[in-house]
C-alpha cells in the first residue's frame, strides 16, 4: 500500500537558486514533451492521410464538424433570445415561441452531432482496417517519439543539470497524460495536450534507489546459475538462493544521517512515540529535510513535522512541491511511503452510504445518509455538532453528523453554505471595479490613439477583455514604484500624459484587485479545507468500525454537469439561476470527494469496499417494491409519495436499505 505524507514548509524559507533552476528546467521539459507529442501526432495524421479512403473521410468529417459549430452558434443564440424573453417579462405566447425555436435548433444540432459521430466511427473503422498494414510505419513513428524523449535526457540532465529523478517523474506524468487523452478520444471526445506557461510552480523529485535482493547462487555473473532457458536474465528476487542486499529505507535510518541514502534524503527528527509527539505544541514539532540534487548539491528545508512516518514505512520517493494557494506560492514536502497491506477485516457491520446534495427545509444541506446492518459506535463529539469558535468576529461552522432512528445524516449547515457566497461577492466587486477601469483605459486610447503603440495594447483588444488578468499583467509592468524596480521590473517608456494622468489610478486599481483576489481565493481555500477535513474524519470513523463499506456507482460529474446545447428539452425549461444554484451546491459539498475519502480510509484499514448499482435506488420503494417512473418529485424534495402504495418515504433512507439488500444478495463488486 502506497501513501503520501505531506509536510508544510516554513513560510519564511527562501528557495536557493539551484531549486528554482530545477523548477524552471522541469517546466521547460514539460513543454518540450508536449512538442514531441505534437510532432508525433502530426506524423500519424500524415500517415493516415496518405490513404485515399481515410483522406475522404477526413474531408467529410471536417465539413460535418463545421456544421456542428454553426448549429451550436444557432442554439446559443436561441437560448439567449429565450432568456431575454423571460427576463423582460414577455407574454406567454412569445416565451412559447422562443422555446419552440430553441427545440428546433437543438434538433438540428442533434442531427449534425449524430452525423459527426457516424463519420468518426466510419473513419475509425477505416483506420482499423489499415492498422495491420501500417504496423511498420506506426512502430517507426513510435520509435522516433521514444528516441526524441531519450534525447531530452541527454539535453536536460547531462547538458543542463536537471536532476535525473525529476526527469523520470515528468516523463512518467507525461505518459499518463497521453493515456488519458487517448481514453477520451476513444470515446469520441475531443482532447489534446497543451503548452503550459511558466507560473513559478512545479516539483523537484528525488528517488531513493534500493535493490532489495542479490543473487546467492554465484559470486559473479551474469550469466547466473539460476537462469532458465525461458528467462536467461534472472532477476535477484527470483533467485532461489537470494540474499538481502539493501536495508529498508525506514524513517529511523533516514533520520540518523547515515546509511546508503544519507546524501539523497534525510528527515529529522523521528521518534517512536508518535502520540507524545502529537501532544507537543506546534512550535516544538519543527524539523529539517535535506535533499540531494545533481552535482553533489544539498538543500536544507525547514518543515513542520506534524505527524511521524510509520516505523514500518519504506520511503522510495520525495518531492519538494511549489504550488499556488490563495494567490500565493507555497512549498510542501511530499514523502511517498510504502506500507504493508493491512489484513482483510473479517468482522464488523456492513455500512451503506448514499450521497447527494439535497436541500432541507431548514436551509441545511443533506450530503449523505449512513446506515449499518449492525451496531455502529457513535462518532467523535467533534463530528456530532458544529464546532464553534471565534473567527474574525463570527462563529466557525463546519459539516457535522446528525443522529436519527437507526441511521446517520451528513449535514452541511446553512451557516456554512451562506459563507460559500462570500467569494462570489468579492469576485463581483472585482468585476465591477475592472469594468470601470477598463472602460477608462479604452476611453484614453480613443482620445489618444498615438499612445497605443507605446502602451503595447490596441483599443479593440482592450474592449474585448473579460478578465482582469491581462490588464493586471500590463499594470504590473507599468508600475513606476520603487517596489517594482526592486523585484527586477524595468521602467517602461510611457507617454508623459498617461504616466501623470491614468497610470496612478491603474496602479491603485491593480493593488486593490490583488488584495481582493487573495481574499477571494483564501476564502475558497478555507471553506474547502474545512469541508475536506470533516470528510476525512467521517472516513476515519467508518473505517475504524465497518466490516464492509457499501457505496453506489454514481457518476456525480455526469449528474451535475451543465446541460449541453444539444440536450433535448421536454417540458418547461428551468431558469438558469436555479440550475446554477443546484450545480454550485453540488460542487461545494463534493460527494465524489467524500466517497473517495471513505474508500481511501477503508482501504488503509483493510475494509472491503463494495460498489452496488445505483440505478433506481430512490425510485424503487423498499416497502412495496414498486418502481416509479421519472417524475419531478424525486428531484424536488427528500420525502416522496410512492405511486404504487401511496406511502411517503425518505428517498435516501430508502436507498441505503436497498444498498444493504443488494450487497447481501451479491449484487455488488468488491473494489478492495
N, C-alpha and C positions, 0 to 999 in steps of 0.2 A: 504494500500500500504506500502510495506516494502523497506527501503533503507538503505545503509551502508555508513556512513561518515568516511573517513579515514584521520587521522591526523598524521603528521610526528613527530617523537620523536627526541630530540636533539642528535646530533651525539656524544657528549661528555658523554652522560649518560651511566653509567656502571650498568648493571642489578645486583641487590643484589643476594646473593646465593639462597634465597628462590624462586626467579623467575626461575633461571636456574634449580633448583631442580624440579620445576613443568614441565618445558620443557622436562627434562630427563625422568620423570615419565610418561608423556604423550606419549613420543616416545616408551617407553617400553610397555605401554598399547596397542599402535597400533600393535606392533609385536605380543603381546600375543593374540590379537583378530584375527590376521591372522592365528596364530597357532590353535586357537579354530575352525576357519572356515575350515582349512585343515583337522583337525580331523573329523569334521562333513562330509566333502566331502568323506573322506575315508570310513566312516561308511555307507554312501549311496551307494558308489561303491561296498562295500562288500555285502550289502543287495541285490542290483540288480544282482550281480554275483552269488548269490545263486540260481537263476532260470536258468535251463539248456539252455532254448532258448535265454535268454539275454546273457549268457556267450558265446554261439555260435556266436552271432552277434558281441560281443566284440572281439573275436579272429579274425573274418573276417575283422572287421574294423581296427584292429591293423596291419594286413598284408597289407591291402589296403593303409593305411597311410604310411607304409614303402615304398610301390611302388611309392606313390606320392613324397616322399622325394627323392628317387632315380631319378625320372623323372625331378624333379626341378634341381637337380645337372646336369643332361644332358642338360637341356635347358640353364642353366647358362654357361656351357662350350661352347655350340654352339654360344651363344651371344658373348662370349669372342673371339671366333675364327672369327666371323663376324666383330667385332670391330677391331681386329688386321688386318684383310684383308683390311678394309677401311683405317686404319691408315697407313699401309705400302704402300698404293697406288697400290694395286694389280689390275690386269686386270679385265675387266667387267665379264668375264666368271667365274673367281674364286669367285668374290663377289656374283654372282647369285647362284653359288653352295652353298656358305655359307648361303645365305638367304633361299634356299630350304631346307637345312639341319635344319635350325632353325625352319621353319614352320613344318617340320616333327616331330621334338622333341616337339614342342608346341602342336601338335595334339595328340601325345601320352600322354602328361601331362593333356590335357583337358579330355581325356578318363579316365585317372586314377582319376582325381578330380571328375568327374561325378560319378564314381563308389563309391568313398568315400561318396559323398552326398547321394546317394541312400542307402548305408549301414547305414548312420546316420539316415536317415528317417525311415528305417525299424527298427532300434534299438529303435528309439523314439516311433514308433507305438507299438512295443512290450512292452516297458515300460509303455506306457499309458494304455495298456490292463491290466497291473498288478497293476495299481495305486490303484484301488478300494480295492483290497485285501491286499494292502500294507499300507493302511491308518494308521493303528495302529503302524506299525514299523516306518513309516516316522514321525508320530507325536511324538513317543518316542525319535527319534533322534533329532528332533527339540527342544523338551523339554530339552534334555541333553545339547544342544548348549546354550539355554537360561539360564539354570542353571549355566553353566560354565561362562557365561558373568556376571551373578549376583554374582558369587563367586569372580570375578575380582574386583567388587566394594568393597567387604569386604577386599580384599588383598591390593588394591591400595589406597582407600580412608580412610578406617578405620584403616588399618595397617601401611601404608607408608606415609600418609599425602597428597595425591593428592586431589586437590580441587574438590568437587562434580560436579560443573558446567563443569569443563574440562573433567571429566569422561563422563558426559552425552553428551557433544558435540562430543567427539571422538567416542563414541558408535553410535551416530546418523550418523556421516560421514561414519563409517564402514558399517552400514546397507545400506546406499545409494550406496556405492561401490559394495556391494553384488548384489543389484538390477541391476546396470549397467552391471556387469559380467553376470548375468542371462539373460539380454536382448541380449547381444552379443551371448551367447551360443544358445539362442532360434533361432537366425538367422543363425545357423550352423557355427558360428565363433568360434575362439579359444581365451579364456581369462581366467585369473586366478589372484588371489591376491598374492602379493609378499611381502616378508620381506623388510624393508627399513633400510639401515644403518644410524647410527647417524651422522648428519652433522651440528648440532647446531641450526637447525631451528625448528619451532613449534609455538604453541599459548597457551596462558593462558586465560581461559574463566571465566567470572563472569556473573551471571544472577541475574536480579532484579525481584524477585518473587512478584506477585501482585494478589490479589483477588479483582476483581472489585466490586462484589456484595455479599451481605449477605442475609440470609432468613429474611423476615419480617413477616412471618406467625406465628412464635412462638419464644419465648426467648431461649429455649433449644431444642435440638434434636441431632441426629435423633432418631426415625423417625419424618419427617416433615409433618405437616398437608397438605401441598400442593402436597404430593406424590400421584401418581395414581397407580392402580393395575399393569399397564404395565411398570411403572417407579417407583419402590419403593424407589430408591435413587435419589431424586430430586436434581438437581443442583441449586445453588443460582441464576444463571442467568435465570432459567426457572420459578422461583417463581413469582406468580402474584403480590405479595406484597414486591418484592425485594427492598433492600435499599443499597445505595452506601456504600462501605466499605473502600477501599484503594484509595488514590488520584492517579491521573495520574502521571507517572514518567517523569515529564516535565523537560526540561533543566534548568528552573529557580529554581525548587526545588532541583535538583541535584547540582546546583552551590551554593546554600545557605548554605550548610554544615549542614542542619537539615533534619528532616523527617525520615521516616522509613528506607531509604536506605543510610543513611549517612555513615554507616560502610561498605557498599558494593561498592559504586562508587560515586565519585564526579568529576566534570569537571568545572573548573572555569578559567577565568571569563565567564559570559554570559550577553549579553546586548541585548536590543530590537532593537537598532539602528544598524541593520546589515550593511546597506550601509555605515554608518560612520565608522564602524569597518573595512570594507574592504579598506577604504581610508587611514587607518593608515599605517605607514611604517612596513615592515616585522618584524623589531626588537621590535615593540610595540604590536605585536599580539601573544605574548607568553602566555602560560597558564600552568596549572598544573592539572594532573589527579591523583586521589587517588583510588587504587583498594584494596579491602579487600579480603584476602585469608583465608585459613583454619587456625584455631587456633588463630584467632584474629589478624593476621599479616596484616599490611598495607604497601603498596608500593606507593611511590610518583614518578610520571613520568613527566618530563618536555616535553610539547608538543607545537607545533606551531598551534594555533587555527586560521587557515587561513579563516574559514567561520563559522558562528554561526549555531547551530542547530535550526530548526524552532521552534517557540514558541508553536505550537500545537503538537509537536512530543511527542511520548511515547517511552521511551528507555527500551527495555526488556533485552538486552544482550550487553556485551562489550568484546572485545578480544584484548589482547596485543600480537601482532604477530611479530615474528622474521623470516626474510626471507633473501635470498641472492639476491643482486643486484650488477651487475658488479663485481662479485667475492668477494664482501664484505657483511658482515652480518649487516643488518639494522633493526630497530624497527619501527613499526607503531601501532597506536591505532585505532581500527576499532569499531565504535559505530553503532549498529543497531537501527534504529528508525522505528516506525510505524506511518504513516500519514493517515489522512482521504482520502478516494478515491476522486479524483477530479471529478467534474460534467462532464458528456459527452459533448463534443463540438458539437454544432448543426449548426455552420456556418463556412464558410471558404472554399477555393477551395480544390478539390481533387488533391493531388500531387503524381505523379508516379516517381519512381526511379528505373532505370535499371543499374545494376552494372556489372563490369568486370575488365579486366586488359589489354586493347588493347594498343599497341604501336603506337604513332602517327609518322608522317613523320619528325617532328621537334625534335624527341627524347623524347618528353614528353610522359607520360602515362595517358591515359584516364581511370579513375576509375569508373565513372558513368555519367549518363545523367539524369537531373531533368526537369520535365515539369508539369505544372499545368493547369487545365481547367478553371482557372480564374486568376485575378490579384494576383501576388505574390510579396510582398515587397522585395526590394534588401537586400542582406545580409550585415553584418557589413563590414567596409572597410578592416579590417584585413584579411577577407576571400577573398577579391576581387583581391588581388595582393600578391606576396610573400613578407613577412616581412623580411627586410634585416637589419642586424645589425652586427657590427664586432664581430667575434668569432674566436679566435685563428688565426687571420690574414686573415680569409676567410669569405665571406658573409654567412648569416644564411638563409637557404632555408627551405620551408615547403610547403605542398599541398595548393592549392587555388581553387577558383571558377572562371570560365570564362563565361562571358555572351555572348549568341548568340541570334538569332532572334526567340524569343519565348521559349527558353529553356536555361538551365544552364549546364555547364560541370564541373565535379570534376576532377582536374588535379594534377598529381604528376610531378613536373618539372624535367627536365633532370639533372639539377644540384644536386637535392636531390637523384635521382636514382644513379648518379655517386658515391655519398658518401656511398651507400649501399655496394660497393665493397671494402671499406676500411677495415672493419672487416675481410673479407676473405683474404685480402693481409696480414694483421697481422697474421692470422692463418697460412698462407703459410710460413711466416718467422719462426713461432714457430715450424712447422712441419720439416722444413729443419734443424733447429738447433737441434731438438730432434733426428732426424735420425743420425746426425753426432755423438752426444754424446752417443747414444745407441750403435752404431757400435764400438765406443771406449771402452765402458764397456764390450761388447761382446768379443772384442779382448783381453781385460785384463783377462777375465775369461778363454779364450782359452790358454793364456800364463801362467796363474796361476790357474789351476783347484783346487788346495787345498784351495783357498780363497773363494770358492763358499759357503761352509758351514758357514764360519764366516760372510759373507755378507748376507746370507739368501736368495739367488737367484740362479737359475740354468741357464746355458748357453742357452738351448733351450727355456726356458721361456722368457729370455731377447730378443732373436731373434724374438719371436712371438709378442712382444709388438707393437701396432699400435697407442697408445695414450700416451701422456706424464704423465698421471695421476699416473700410478703405479711407474714410476721412480721418480717423484716428491715426492711421499709419502715416498719412501725409503731415498732419499737425505735429506728430512726434518728430518728424524730420525738420519741420519749420521752427520748432520751439527754440527761441533765442536765449533761454535762461542759462545760467552757469551750470545747472544740473544736467542739461542736455549736453553741454560741452564735456562735463565730467564723465559721462557714460560713453564718450567717444564720437558723438554725432558732430558732423562738420557743419559750420554755419552756412546756410544757403544764401545765395544772392537773390533776395526778393525785392520786388518794387517797393520804393520808399513809401508810397501811399498805402499800399497793402500792409506793410510792416507796422505802420503807425496807426492804421485805421481798424481793419477787421482782424488782424492776426492776434492781438491781445484777447479778443473775445473768443476766438477759436481755441487758443491755448487754455483759457479758463473753462470753456466747454469740455475740452479733452480731459482735463484733470478731474472735473466733476464726473464725467462719464466713466472714467477709470475707477473712481471711488464707488460709484453706483454699481458698476459691473462686478467689482469684487464683492460688494454686499449681496448682489443677486445670486452669484454663484456660491457664496458662502452659505446663504440661506438654503439653497437647494442641497448642498452637500450635507449640512447639518440635519435636515429633515430625512434625507436618505440614510445617513449613518444611524440615526435614531431608529428608523424602521428596520434596517438590516440587523442591528444589534438584537432587537427583540425576536426577529425571525430565527437567528442563530440560537437564542435561548430556548425558544419553543422546540427547535430541533434537538437540542441537548436534553430537554425534559423528556420528549417522546423516545429518543434514542436510548435513554437510560432505563426505561421501563417496558418498552414494547417488545413483544416476541416476534411480530411481523408488522410491517408498515404497509398499508394498502392505500394507494393513490390512483387517481384517474389518468387516462392517457390524453387529456385535452391538449389542444394546441392553442394556448392563450393568445399568441400573436395573431393567429388567424381569426380568433373570435373577436378580438378588439380592434382589428385593423380597420382603417378608413375605407369605406366602400369605393371600389374602382369606378371609373367613368362608364365602363361597360356593364356594370352590375344592373340586373333587372330591378325595376321599381314597381311593385304591386301594392296598391292601396295608398293611403296618404303618406307623403314624404315627411320625415321628421325634420325639425328645424336644425340648422347647422349648430346652433348654440347647445341644444340638448344633446346631440350626438357627440360633440366635442367634450361636453361635461362628463359623459359616461366614459369616454376614452381617457380623459385626464384622471378620473378616479381609478380606472383600471391600471393606468401607468404608474400611479403613485403606490397603490397597495402592492403591486407586483406579485401576483400569486405564483408566477413561474419561479421567482427567486425564493419564495417561501417553500415551494415544493422541492427546489434544488437544495435548500438548507436542510430540510427534513431528510431527503435521501442521502445527503452527504454525512449528516450526523449518524444516520442508521448504518451506513456502510462502515464508518470508522469504529463502530461498536459491534459489528458482526450481525446486525439485524437484517434479515432479508426484506427487500423492497418489492412488493407485488403490484404490478400495474394491471388494472381491470378496465374493460371498455367503458367509456363514459357516456356512450350514446344512450339516450332515453332515461338517464338516472333521475331527472326531475319530472319527466312526463309520465313515467310508469309509477302508479300508486302501489306502494308496498302492501297496503291493506287489502285491496281487492284485485290487484294485478292488472287493472285496466291501463292501457297505454293511450294517452291523449295525443291529439294531432297538434300541429303547430298552431299556437294561439298567443296573442299578445299578452295574456295574463301571466304567462310563465316568466316573461321578462319585466313585467310591470311591478311585481311585488314578491314578497317572501312566501306568504301563505296564499295558496290557490285552492280552488274547488275541483275535485275530481269529477270529470264528466260522466264517469261510469256509475259511481255510488253516491255522488253528491256530498261526500265528506270533505271537509277542509283539512289540509295538511301542509306542514312546513317542507318546502322543496329540498332544502339542504339536509335536514334531519332525515327525510325520506331517502335521500341519495346515499348517505353514509350507511344506512341499514341495508340498502341494496348492494353497496360495495362489499360489505362484510359477507352477504349471502353469495355473491359471485365469487369471492375469494374462497369460501368454504367449498363451493361446488367445482373448484378448479378452473374457473373462467378467467384467470389472470396469468400473467407471465412474470416470473421472478427475475428481477434485474440485479440482484446482489444478495 
